[in-house]
Amino acid sequence: MTTFGDPDAGPVDAIALGGDAVLPFACRHEDGTGSIDTVVKPRAIQCALSRVCGVCARPLTRPVAFVGSTDNADDNTFAFPPCHPQCALDLARQGLAAEIVTTGGFDMIRPSRRGGPVAFRPNSVIDRSPVMPAI
Ligand SMILES: [Zn+2]
């Protein structure tokens, strides 16, 4: 008997957009729509509270990784929820992030005004590295 692919190998809860691009869990609305450059706030909160990866929605382990711009890394504040280091790298290589910061833990910063975005702050930076986009 021939089987095609391992059903456990792929992301649990992500939608393939074609090629290697996958719509991250944190960017996907309940109906499956979304944009890879927009974080869906309830998903971001869910990732933080349930400690699941913002890309693949599997449980997080330590260390966790954050992806963002150089400004995000300088400010130690990120909009995209925590990810597995490999998921962060896969996401960053799609050209969506300039830096990856790994940490042992993080805080979620609730919006100061109603309707504002949530943010994430690594509380002990283990490593910070620029991302070289795959060409
Ligand atoms: Zn992941």
Boltz pocket constraint, residues with backbone or C-beta under 6 A from the ligand:
constraints:
  - pocket:
      binder: B
      contacts: [[A, 53], [A, 54], [A, 55], [A, 56], [A, 57], [A, 58], [A, 83], [A, 84], [A, 87]]
      max_distance: 6.0
